Amino acid sequence: MADVQTYSILLGHRVLGSLVFEGQGSDETLLLTLDHTPFGLEDGTFKATTQTLDETTYYLGESRGSETRDIAITRKADVVKSVTITPQSEMTELSEPGRVPAGVLTPTEFLAALQDAGTCPSSLAVYDGRRVAQITAISSKLDGDLLTCDLSYRVVMGPGYMSPFHFKSFGMQLAYKGRNLDSIVMNGGGFEVSLIH
C-alpha cells in the first residue's frame, strides 16, 4: 500500500499551500502546491518523482509558476551519472555529474528518509541538480512521546537558495510524535517556513 502524507506549508502563521508525499517501495512522489503566497507572486507547483529500478535511480523535478524548470537526475548505486536541466540557463557548476559527491539523496528520497527515520536522523546530504546541502543533527529532546530534533541545514556546494538572497544556512527542527514525523520547521534570513502534518 502507498503511504500518503499531507502537510500544510506555513510562512510564520500564514498558510501558503500544501505538500503531499507518497511513498511506495522504491517509488516516491512529492507534490508541493503554493496557492496563497503574498500577492500570488510565488504561486505555483513543484512535482518530483524518484524511481529506482535495479541499481539505477531516476529523479525528475518539475517547477511550474513564477519560473518553469525541469531537472532530471540519474544515479547508479550512489554515484550521480547524468543531470539534465531545462532551461540550461538554470544550470550551475554542480549540474556537472562529476562534481557531485557520492551518497547524495534526491529531494524526494530526503523527505522519505526523514519520514522513515522515526527518530532524529544522522547526517544526510541532499542534491537537487543545482547544489548539495548537508543536514547534521545538533541536539534532541524527548518529552513524553514527542521527540524534537534540532539540525543544521547548510548548502556546502553550489549556490544558495532564493535568488537574489542566496541563503546558504538554515536552522531546521523536526518533531516526531510516536515515531511519526509531525512537523518540519526551517528558519533563516528572517523567514520561518513550517510543514505541519
Secondary structure as the mmCIF struct_conf table of DSSP 4:
data_model
#
loop_
_struct_conf.conf_type_id
_struct_conf.id
_struct_conf.beg_label_comp_id
_struct_conf.beg_label_asym_id
_struct_conf.beg_label_seq_id
_struct_conf.end_label_comp_id
_struct_conf.end_label_asym_id
_struct_conf.end_label_seq_id
STRN STRN1 ASP A 3 LEU A 11
TURN_TY1_P TURN_TY1_P1 GLY A 12 HIS A 13
STRN STRN2 ARG A 14 GLN A 24
TURN_TY1_P TURN_TY1_P2 GLY A 25 SER A 26
STRN STRN3 ASP A 27 LEU A 34
BEND BEND1 THR A 37 THR A 37
HELX_RH_3T_P HELX_RH_3T_P1 PRO A 38 GLY A 40
TURN_TY1_P TURN_TY1_P3 LEU A 41 GLU A 42
STRN STRN4 GLY A 44 LEU A 53
TURN_TY1_P TURN_TY1_P4 ASP A 54 GLU A 55
STRN STRN5 THR A 56 GLY A 65
BEND BEND2 SER A 66 GLU A 67
STRN STRN6 ARG A 69 LYS A 76
TURN_TY1_P TURN_TY1_P5 ALA A 77 ASP A 78
STRN STRN7 VAL A 79 THR A 86
BEND BEND3 PRO A 87 PRO A 87
HELX_RH_3T_P HELX_RH_3T_P2 GLN A 88 GLU A 90
HELX_RH_3T_P HELX_RH_3T_P3 GLU A 93 SER A 95
BEND BEND4 GLU A 96 GLU A 96
HELX_RH_3T_P HELX_RH_3T_P4 PRO A 97 ARG A 99
BEND BEND5 VAL A 100 VAL A 100
HELX_LH_PP_P HELX_LH_PP_P1 PRO A 101 PRO A 101
TURN_TY1_P TURN_TY1_P6 ALA A 102 GLY A 103
HELX_LH_PP_P HELX_LH_PP_P2 VAL A 104 VAL A 104
STRN STRN8 LEU A 105 LEU A 105
HELX_LH_PP_P HELX_LH_PP_P3 THR A 106 THR A 106
HELX_RH_AL_P HELX_RH_AL_P1 PRO A 107 ALA A 117
BEND BEND6 GLY A 118 THR A 119
STRN STRN9 LEU A 124 TYR A 127
BEND BEND7 GLY A 129 ARG A 130
STRN STRN10 VAL A 132 ASP A 143
TURN_TY1_P TURN_TY1_P7 GLY A 144 ASP A 145
STRN STRN11 LEU A 146 MET A 157
BEND BEND8 GLY A 158 GLY A 158
STRN STRN12 TYR A 161 TYR A 161
BEND BEND9 MET A 162 MET A 162
TURN_TY1_P TURN_TY1_P8 SER A 163 PHE A 165
STRN STRN13 PHE A 167 PHE A 167
STRN STRN14 SER A 169 LYS A 177
TURN_TY1_P TURN_TY1_P9 GLY A 178 ARG A 179
STRN STRN15 ASN A 180 GLY A 188
TURN_TY1_P TURN_TY1_P10 GLY A 189 GLY A 190
STRN STRN16 PHE A 191 ILE A 196
#
